[in-house]
Amino acid sequence: MKRKNNYAGIIIILIFLLIIGGAFFVYSSKQFSRNKPKIIVNNTIYWNLKEPLKVILKDNSGIKFAQAILNDGKNNLVLANKTYKTVNKKCILNIKPPKNSFILNKNNFTMKIKAVDMSKWNFFSGNKTTKIIHIIIDQKNPEVYIVDSSYGIRRGGSAIVVFYAKDKNLKKLYIQTSFGKKFIPTPFYKKGYYISLLAWPIKIKNFRANIIAIDKANNIAKAYIPLYLKPPRFRKVTIQIKDSFLNNKVATFIHNNAPKISSESPTKQFIYTEVAERKINENLISKVTSKTDSKMITDFYLKPFYPLIDAEKVAGFGDFRTYFYKGQKICTSYHSGVDLASIARAKIRSSNKGVVVFAHFNGIYGNNMIIYHGLGLYSLYGHCSKFLVQKGDQVKANQVIARTGQTGMALGDHLHFGIYVQGVAVSPIEWFDKHWMKINIFNIIKNSKKIIDKN
């Protein structure tokens, strides 16, 4: 009797252990995961009905079933009903647009999205997640048209455009060029109107620009900017590199700024400054000068730039330079500004008011200052011997801001002066010219305001 009681006790203990073990297995096994599936989608979706909506579903045990039901406030319409037979920890539910009168004359709907995983939890029925989102139907393209623009643009030059763009669900607005650059417009004068300076880079052979407006439903509108393309006026310049330059200016620059290549030959050191270092320095300049105004402006006006009094131009914008050493071609580069020289340590003036956005040493440009004048337009001053203002300072028109020098890779005391439009170097000669500025920039602004007022 005693032995039977012992057996019964052991059996009870074994059953208890089995129950505990089974419970532990259920709670710890991935097959009995209690984590609900994740439905990744915005709470509000704008839908143009041209493409399926894509909803991301995630679950470690795999998605077993997904469904999407559209509701107009009274009636339901099943748009997706998908069963997955293989384990998919991440999948995309494609919800196709309805093809009947369910959405006729209606814009606002709700959509219930349900996802069930492959877990054996809940008595093998799995975990379920339901998410309700707001659907706004928008099949109308934004409205875009040109108000006025410059007649033409020259390679390496600038232009301006004023245009109208409207959409109640507008998401993106920019000017797309044929060479990949996007110019960001600024709100102008009255609601719905925009303005932007444009630039055609020196190195790009062709130019084309379209205004692109995209709404939240990804409806897209384009407007071509009709600019006559003018031929370039760049000089070809041959420069003979001398040993004295390599052994003094170049060697000193490399020692101070790129000591890792100081063991290379003098010509390789020079190539480094003209190719690798130039690229680093110009990328920095492009980054600093890439921003434009985000708040509405009602006007834009500048005086012609005249940074150095009684100066002589010693190098032009867009000069295509070919460097030779002992009769052998070693590299080429474009000149991204104009070089002006007068006396040593001459006074450099800011011809127009602005804010200093950069004042620091910048490789081949030496002590380099950049001033922002509004509407994405910047003036640049290179090789300075001394700064008289610093980053963040507001400068006035005709204020002395620096002194000329020969810092960086300058051969002699001079000013390297540049103009940039949203990160692109453009010809300063245009911005020296009062007549060009009036015809190509300020008259367009004046005429645009008249047209807008009539509308």
Secondary structure, 3 states (H helix, E strand, C coil): CHHHHHHHHHHHHHHHHHHHHHHHHHHHCHHHCCCCCEEECCCEEEECCCCCEEEEEECCCCEEEEEEEEECCCCEEEEEEEECCCCCCEEEEEECCCCCHHHCCCCEEEEEEEEEECCCCCCCCCCEEEEEEEEEECCCCCEEEEEEECCEEECCCEEEEEEEEECCCEEEEEEEECCCCEECCEEECCCCEEEEEEECCCCCCCCCEEEEEEECCCCEEEEECCCEEECCCCCEEEEECCHHHHHHHHHHHHHHHCHHHCCCCHHHHHHHHHHHHHHHHHHHHHHHCCCCCCCCECCCCCCCCCCCCCCEEEECCCCEEEEEECCEEEEEEECCCEEEECCCCCEEEECCCEEEEEEEECHHHCEEEEEEEECCEEEEEEEECEECCCCCCEECCCEEEEECECCCCCCCCEEEEEEEECCEEECHHHHHCHHHHHHHHHHHHHHHHHHHHHC
